[in-house]
Amino acid sequence: MISAGDFKNGLTLEIDGNVVQIMEFQHVKPGKGAAFVRTKLKNVISGGIIEKTFRPTEKFPQARIERVDMQYLYNDGDLYNFMNNETYDQIAIAQDTVGDALKFVKENETVKICSYNGSVFAIEPPLFVELEITETEPGFAGNTAQGATKPAVVETGATVYVPLFVNQGDVIKIDTRTGEYLSRV
């Protein structure tokens, strides 16, 4: 059990039957009245964000989120298939749960599967991936003083904005959290 006075950013708790992660918290001690803790909470299952206040003495159980490294095998219609690298167990996850998480992930790459009480709620891709550009306009020199960019389609089908000097066939490094081009490889 964790009391509201001990809250930290990133802590995952069970509050009112929901699994929430603390995004922000602030201890408030008004001049008159009792102190309280103001928080911004994100529901890890649905993704919704709420703001709530607590007395510092309120206690909540910590939620155990299980993160397992699994290999992304293939997409079969609305199901995405993954294999546990240690036990070789395979699971299929629905498109609704996956969302855009695999936008930059090729087959046979390792991702983290996040689950709570056995039900998968999120997929965490690697922070950085290296992908080949399959389609983009030809690059040209000059007129780049303002950091101009152009759209490029990578081998997974996602579109990334890249500098003008990047050409089709180049391998680039992408930050999966923001979807931004980082560098050529």
Secondary structure, DSSP 8 states (H G I E B T S, - for coil): -EEGGG--TT-EEEETTEEEEEEEEEEE--SSS--EEEEEEEETTT--EEEEEE-TT-EE-B---EEEEEEEEEEETTEEEEEETTT--EEEEEHHHHTTTTTT--TT-EEEEEEETTEEEEEE--SEEEEEEEEE-----S--TT--EEEEEETTS-EEEEETT--TT-EEEEETTTTEEEEE-
